[in-house]
């Protein structure tokens, strides 16, 4: 019997030790120390959820340093290993609109009338997330609202940075709007919808297409805990939830830098507001100032004075003023003509105040808004709707709210 060479035995043992070691380190450094708010309905689940995510991030970061693959690619690869659930009542078709992968969801039952259409943009900060991670969400939207759903698989970091994400979403939406007859979709009932970065994409798509005379008008926008401004990291929700998983301030800034191709070394400068000149802060205060946030959301927060502008930081970060990054900064003339909105915010979300500020802007300009605030919610909770033992009831509350809004259009 041939002897197995020692190196071949050592490698798998070393690999196992590596993965176990990383797991133990993550458990010791995160499971017991992470900040879990008292009103979260299942705190242990959130600790486990966060630890699993941190393990993927840590393994991915190590592989990135070893130049084997990038962290985002590893995390997406692991996410996409999960099997996709099939629903006998939904027909799923993978398509391509040029370079953009899309997935079409259609109710299997025939209909004598045209159905509503939903263009869905998944979350993930332009770094993680995919068509697969949001497959269950899109299946439910299709089945429960009896709608045709198009999920957009926009290109992501590290190979595709700003503004590829938004441009892909705009291009896919235009293609879908021009193909409604092919999909038996009612041109008067097309909705854009997204969670997290996908929610920002939905808001931007609405703004970009508001003046398109040769396309069907978008009927409504559904924004689920969306990041709607890239300027201010000092709002109350940032202060209150900076350590609440899974979107901690540290990870949010990492996504921000990765997507916009900004050096992480500017973190301290950006957090102090020294990356933009005083006149910029004054100009946009009317829309993003803390005075626009209801008092009940400001508990225990302090208004921090901004430091003088760092010219080098401004030259690298002024891209944040682009409306393709910060739809909250669009002029009144544009915002006032946007379709009605359904906005979902979560109490324990670092991005909560983005939703509150955008809600106020829309309402002040006469745009109808349906607002749902999840007191026990956290960023990304909707994605747990298909995670079995890591499921959070809040995810079903968000889905119910969205479906109810869709049926009312």
C-alpha positions as CSV (number, residue, x, y, z in Angstrom):
1,X,0.0,0.0,0.0
2,X,1.5,3.3,-1.1
3,X,2.3,5.8,1.7
4,X,0.7,9.3,1.5
5,X,3.3,12.0,1.4
6,X,3.5,14.1,4.6
7,X,2.9,17.5,2.9
8,X,-0.5,16.1,1.6
9,X,-1.5,15.2,5.1
10,X,-0.3,18.5,6.6
11,X,-2.2,20.8,4.2
12,X,-5.8,19.7,5.1
13,X,-4.9,19.6,8.8
14,X,-3.5,23.1,8.6
15,X,-6.5,24.3,6.6
16,X,-8.9,22.8,9.2
17,X,-6.9,24.4,12.0
18,X,-7.0,27.7,10.2
19,X,-10.8,27.8,9.8
20,X,-11.4,26.5,13.3
21,X,-9.0,29.1,14.7
22,X,-10.7,31.9,12.9
23,X,-14.1,30.7,14.1
24,X,-12.9,30.6,17.8
25,X,-11.4,34.1,17.4
26,X,-14.7,35.5,16.0
27,X,-16.8,33.8,18.7
28,X,-14.5,35.2,21.5
29,X,-14.3,38.7,20.0
30,X,-17.8,39.1,18.8
31,X,-20.4,36.8,20.2
32,X,-20.3,38.0,23.8
33,X,-19.2,41.6,23.2
34,X,-21.4,42.8,20.4
35,X,-24.0,45.5,21.2
36,X,-27.5,43.9,21.1
37,X,-30.3,46.4,21.9
38,X,-32.8,45.2,24.5
39,X,-35.8,45.5,22.2
40,X,-34.4,43.0,19.6
41,X,-36.8,40.0,19.8
42,X,-34.2,37.3,19.5
43,X,-30.9,38.5,20.7
44,X,-29.1,35.2,20.6
45,X,-30.1,34.7,17.0
46,X,-28.6,38.1,16.1
47,X,-25.4,37.2,17.9
48,X,-25.1,34.0,15.9
49,X,-26.1,35.7,12.7
50,X,-23.4,38.4,13.3
51,X,-20.7,35.8,14.2
52,X,-21.4,33.8,11.0
53,X,-21.1,37.0,8.9
54,X,-17.9,38.0,10.7
55,X,-16.4,34.6,10.1
56,X,-17.1,35.0,6.3
57,X,-15.6,38.5,6.4
58,X,-12.5,37.4,8.3
59,X,-11.8,34.4,6.1
60,X,-12.4,36.5,3.1
61,X,-10.0,39.2,4.4
62,X,-7.3,36.6,5.1
63,X,-7.7,35.2,1.6
64,X,-7.5,38.7,0.2
65,X,-4.2,39.4,2.0
66,X,-2.9,36.1,0.6
67,X,-4.0,37.3,-2.9
68,X,-6.1,34.3,-3.5
69,X,-9.4,36.2,-4.0
70,X,-10.9,39.4,-2.8
71,X,-13.0,39.5,0.4
72,X,-16.3,40.5,-1.4
73,X,-15.8,37.6,-4.0
74,X,-15.3,35.1,-1.2
75,X,-18.4,36.2,0.8
76,X,-20.6,36.2,-2.3
77,X,-19.3,32.8,-3.3
78,X,-20.2,31.4,0.1
79,X,-23.6,33.1,0.1
80,X,-24.4,31.7,-3.3
81,X,-23.6,28.1,-2.1
82,X,-27.0,28.1,-0.3
83,X,-29.6,26.1,-2.4
84,X,-32.4,28.1,-4.0
85,X,-35.9,27.2,-2.9
86,X,-38.3,26.5,-5.7
87,X,-41.9,27.6,-5.5
88,X,-44.3,25.6,-7.7
89,X,-46.4,28.7,-8.2
90,X,-43.6,30.9,-9.6
91,X,-41.7,30.6,-12.9
92,X,-38.1,31.8,-12.6
93,X,-36.1,32.6,-15.7
94,X,-32.4,33.8,-15.7
95,X,-31.8,36.4,-18.5
96,X,-29.2,38.9,-19.5
97,X,-29.7,42.5,-20.6
98,X,-26.4,42.9,-22.3
99,X,-23.7,42.7,-19.6
100,X,-26.3,42.8,-16.8
101,X,-27.6,39.5,-15.3
102,X,-31.3,39.7,-14.4
103,X,-33.8,37.1,-13.0
104,X,-37.5,37.2,-14.0
105,X,-40.2,36.0,-11.6
106,X,-43.7,35.3,-13.1
107,X,-46.8,33.8,-11.4
108,X,-47.4,30.4,-12.9
109,X,-51.2,30.9,-13.0
110,X,-52.5,32.5,-16.2
111,X,-54.2,35.9,-16.0
112,X,-56.7,37.6,-18.3
113,X,-55.4,41.0,-17.2
114,X,-52.0,42.7,-17.2
115,X,-50.1,42.3,-13.9
116,X,-48.2,44.8,-11.9
117,X,-44.4,44.9,-12.5
118,X,-41.7,45.2,-9.8
119,X,-38.1,46.0,-10.6
120,X,-36.1,44.9,-7.6
121,X,-32.5,45.9,-6.7
122,X,-30.8,43.8,-4.0
123,X,-28.8,45.2,-1.1
124,X,-25.3,44.6,0.0
125,X,-23.5,48.0,-0.2
126,X,-22.3,47.2,-3.7
127,X,-19.9,44.6,-2.1
128,X,-22.0,41.6,-1.0
129,X,-25.5,40.5,-2.0
130,X,-26.6,38.8,-5.2
131,X,-29.5,37.6,-7.2
132,X,-29.3,34.4,-5.1
133,X,-29.3,36.1,-1.6
134,X,-32.6,37.8,-2.5
135,X,-34.2,35.0,-4.4
136,X,-36.6,34.1,-1.6
137,X,-37.7,37.8,-1.2
138,X,-38.4,38.1,-4.9
139,X,-40.3,34.8,-5.0
140,X,-42.5,36.0,-2.2
141,X,-43.1,39.4,-3.8
142,X,-44.1,37.8,-7.0
143,X,-46.5,35.2,-5.5
144,X,-48.1,37.4,-2.8
145,X,-48.6,40.5,-4.8
146,X,-49.4,38.6,-8.1
147,X,-46.7,40.7,-9.9
148,X,-44.0,40.1,-12.4
149,X,-40.7,40.8,-10.6
150,X,-37.4,41.6,-12.3
151,X,-34.4,41.3,-10.0
152,X,-31.3,43.2,-11.2
153,X,-27.9,41.6,-10.8
154,X,-25.8,44.7,-11.1
155,X,-22.0,44.5,-11.2
156,X,-20.2,45.0,-7.9
157,X,-16.9,45.7,-6.2
158,X,-14.0,44.9,-6.6
159,X,-14.0,45.0,-10.4
160,X,-16.9,47.4,-10.8
161,X,-17.0,50.5,-8.6
162,X,-19.0,53.8,-8.6
163,X,-21.1,54.5,-10.6
164,X,-21.5,51.0,-12.3
165,X,-24.1,49.8,-9.7
166,X,-26.5,52.6,-10.4
167,X,-25.9,52.7,-14.2
168,X,-26.7,49.0,-14.4
169,X,-29.9,49.5,-12.4
170,X,-31.0,52.4,-14.7
171,X,-30.1,50.4,-17.9
172,X,-31.9,47.3,-16.7
173,X,-35.0,49.3,-15.7
174,X,-35.2,51.1,-19.0
175,X,-34.9,47.7,-20.8
176,X,-37.7,46.3,-18.7
177,X,-39.9,49.4,-19.2
178,X,-39.5,48.9,-23.0
179,X,-40.4,45.2,-22.8
180,X,-43.5,45.3,-20.6
181,X,-45.8,43.9,-23.4
182,X,-43.5,40.9,-23.6
183,X,-43.9,40.2,-19.9
184,X,-47.7,41.0,-19.8
185,X,-47.1,43.9,-17.4
186,X,-49.4,46.8,-16.9
187,X,-47.4,50.0,-17.9
188,X,-49.4,52.0,-15.4
189,X,-48.4,49.8,-12.4
190,X,-44.6,49.5,-12.5
191,X,-42.9,49.8,-9.1
192,X,-39.2,50.0,-8.2
193,X,-38.1,48.4,-5.0
194,X,-34.9,47.7,-3.1
195,X,-33.4,47.1,0.3
196,X,-30.3,48.9,1.6
197,X,-28.1,49.9,-1.4
198,X,-30.9,48.6,-3.6
199,X,-33.2,51.0,-2.0
200,X,-30.9,53.9,-2.8
201,X,-30.8,52.6,-6.4
202,X,-34.6,52.6,-6.5
203,X,-34.6,56.3,-5.4
204,X,-32.0,57.3,-7.9
205,X,-33.7,55.4,-10.8
206,X,-36.9,57.3,-10.0
207,X,-35.1,60.6,-10.1
208,X,-33.2,59.8,-13.3
209,X,-36.3,58.6,-15.2
210,X,-38.7,61.3,-14.0
211,X,-38.3,63.3,-17.2
212,X,-38.3,60.4,-19.6
213,X,-41.2,61.1,-22.1
214,X,-40.9,57.9,-24.0
215,X,-41.0,55.5,-21.1
216,X,-43.9,54.4,-18.9
217,X,-44.0,56.4,-15.7
218,X,-42.9,54.6,-12.5
219,X,-46.0,54.2,-10.3
220,X,-44.3,54.0,-6.9
221,X,-41.0,53.5,-5.1
222,X,-40.4,51.2,-2.2
223,X,-37.3,52.0,-0.1
224,X,-36.3,49.5,2.6
225,X,-33.7,50.9,5.0
226,X,-31.9,52.7,2.2
227,X,-28.7,54.8,2.4
228,X,-29.8,58.1,0.8
229,X,-27.0,60.5,1.6
230,X,-23.2,59.9,1.7
231,X,-22.2,63.1,3.5
232,X,-23.0,63.0,7.2
233,X,-21.9,60.2,9.6
234,X,-22.9,62.1,12.7
235,X,-26.7,61.8,12.7
236,X,-28.5,60.3,15.8
237,X,-28.8,56.9,14.3
238,X,-25.1,56.7,13.6
239,X,-24.4,57.6,17.2
240,X,-27.0,55.2,18.7
241,X,-26.4,52.2,16.4
242,X,-22.7,52.4,15.5
243,X,-22.0,49.0,17.1
244,X,-25.3,47.2,16.3
245,X,-24.8,44.3,13.9
246,X,-24.7,43.5,11.2
247,X,-24.2,47.0,9.7
248,X,-21.8,48.5,12.3
249,X,-20.2,51.9,11.6
250,X,-16.9,50.2,10.8
251,X,-18.5,47.9,8.1
252,X,-20.6,50.8,6.7
253,X,-17.5,52.9,6.2
254,X,-15.8,49.9,4.6
255,X,-18.6,49.6,2.1
256,X,-18.6,53.3,1.5
257,X,-14.8,53.4,0.7
258,X,-15.0,50.2,-1.4
259,X,-17.8,51.4,-3.6
260,X,-16.6,54.9,-4.0
261,X,-12.9,53.9,-4.3
262,X,-11.9,56.2,-1.4
263,X,-9.0,55.5,0.9
264,X,-10.0,54.2,4.3
265,X,-7.3,56.4,5.8
266,X,-9.8,59.3,5.7
267,X,-12.1,57.7,8.3
268,X,-11.3,60.0,11.1
269,X,-11.5,63.1,8.9
270,X,-14.9,62.0,7.5
271,X,-16.4,61.2,10.9
272,X,-15.5,64.7,12.1
273,X,-17.2,66.3,9.0
274,X,-13.8,67.8,7.9
275,X,-14.1,66.3,4.4
276,X,-16.5,69.0,3.1
277,X,-16.3,72.8,3.3
278,X,-18.6,74.8,5.7
279,X,-20.6,76.2,2.8
280,X,-21.6,72.7,1.6
281,X,-22.8,71.8,5.1
282,X,-24.7,75.0,5.3
283,X,-26.2,74.6,1.8
284,X,-27.6,71.1,2.6
285,X,-28.5,71.7,6.2
286,X,-32.1,72.5,5.2
287,X,-32.5,68.8,4.1
288,X,-30.0,66.8,6.2
289,X,-29.8,68.9,9.4
290,X,-30.6,67.1,12.6
291,X,-33.5,69.5,13.2
292,X,-35.4,67.6,10.4
293,X,-35.4,64.4,12.5
294,X,-38.3,63.9,15.0
295,X,-37.3,64.5,18.6
296,X,-38.1,61.0,19.8
297,X,-35.2,59.7,17.6
298,X,-32.6,61.9,19.1
299,X,-32.3,60.5,22.6
300,X,-28.9,60.6,24.1
301,X,-27.3,62.2,21.1
302,X,-25.0,65.2,20.9
303,X,-24.5,67.6,18.0
304,X,-20.8,67.4,17.3
305,X,-19.0,70.5,16.0
306,X,-17.5,70.0,12.6
307,X,-13.8,70.5,12.2
308,X,-12.2,72.8,9.5
309,X,-12.1,71.2,6.0
310,X,-9.1,69.1,5.0
311,X,-8.5,70.1,1.4
312,X,-6.9,66.7,0.4
313,X,-9.9,64.8,1.9
314,X,-12.3,67.0,0.0
315,X,-10.6,66.4,-3.3
316,X,-11.0,62.6,-2.8
317,X,-14.4,62.5,-1.2
318,X,-16.4,65.3,-3.0
319,X,-17.9,62.5,-5.2
320,X,-20.3,62.0,-2.3
321,X,-22.2,65.2,-3.4
322,X,-23.1,63.5,-6.7
323,X,-26.9,62.7,-6.8
324,X,-25.9,59.2,-8.0
325,X,-24.7,58.8,-4.4
326,X,-26.9,61.1,-2.4
327,X,-30.5,61.2,-3.9
328,X,-31.5,63.1,-0.7
329,X,-29.7,66.1,-2.1
330,X,-31.8,66.4,-5.3
331,X,-33.5,69.8,-5.9
332,X,-37.1,70.4,-4.9
333,X,-38.1,70.6,-8.6
334,X,-37.1,67.0,-9.1
335,X,-38.2,65.5,-5.7
336,X,-41.7,67.1,-6.0
337,X,-42.4,65.1,-9.2
338,X,-41.4,61.7,-7.8
339,X,-44.0,58.9,-7.5
340,X,-45.5,58.0,-4.2
341,X,-43.3,56.1,-1.8
342,X,-43.4,53.3,0.7
343,X,-40.5,53.8,3.2
344,X,-39.4,51.2,5.7
345,X,-37.0,52.1,8.5
346,X,-35.6,50.1,11.4
347,X,-35.0,51.5,14.9
348,X,-31.7,49.8,15.4
349,X,-30.3,50.6,12.0
350,X,-27.3,53.0,11.5
351,X,-29.1,54.3,8.4
352,X,-32.5,54.9,10.1
353,X,-32.3,58.7,9.8
354,X,-31.8,58.5,6.0
355,X,-35.3,57.2,5.8
356,X,-36.7,59.8,8.2
357,X,-35.0,62.7,6.3
358,X,-36.2,61.5,2.9
359,X,-39.7,60.9,4.2
360,X,-39.8,64.5,5.4
361,X,-38.5,65.9,2.1
362,X,-41.1,64.0,0.1
363,X,-44.0,64.9,2.4
364,X,-42.9,68.6,2.5
365,X,-43.1,68.6,-1.3
366,X,-46.5,66.9,-1.5
367,X,-45.4,63.4,-2.5
368,X,-47.6,60.8,-0.7
369,X,-45.6,58.6,1.7
370,X,-46.5,55.4,3.5
371,X,-44.1,54.9,6.3
372,X,-43.5,51.7,8.3
373,X,-41.1,51.9,11.3
374,X,-39.9,48.6,12.8
375,X,-39.2,49.1,16.5
376,X,-37.5,45.7,16.7
377,X,-35.8,45.9,13.3
378,X,-32.1,46.1,12.4
379,X,-30.3,46.6,9.1
380,X,-30.6,43.6,6.8
381,X,-33.4,41.9,8.7
382,X,-35.5,41.3,5.6
383,X,-32.8,38.9,4.3
384,X,-33.4,36.5,7.2
385,X,-36.9,35.7,5.9
386,X,-35.5,32.4,4.4
387,X,-32.8,31.6,7.0
388,X,-34.6,29.0,9.0
389,X,-33.4,29.0,12.6
390,X,-32.0,32.5,12.0
391,X,-35.3,33.9,10.9
392,X,-36.6,37.1,12.6
393,X,-40.3,37.9,12.7
394,X,-39.6,41.5,11.8
395,X,-38.7,40.3,8.3
396,X,-42.3,39.0,7.8
397,X,-43.7,42.3,9.1
398,X,-41.7,44.2,6.4
399,X,-42.8,41.8,3.7
400,X,-46.4,42.1,4.8
401,X,-46.2,45.9,4.8
402,X,-44.7,45.9,1.3
403,X,-47.2,43.5,-0.1
404,X,-50.1,45.5,1.4
405,X,-48.8,48.7,-0.2
406,X,-48.4,47.0,-3.6
407,X,-52.0,45.6,-3.5
408,X,-53.3,49.1,-2.7
409,X,-51.8,50.7,-5.9
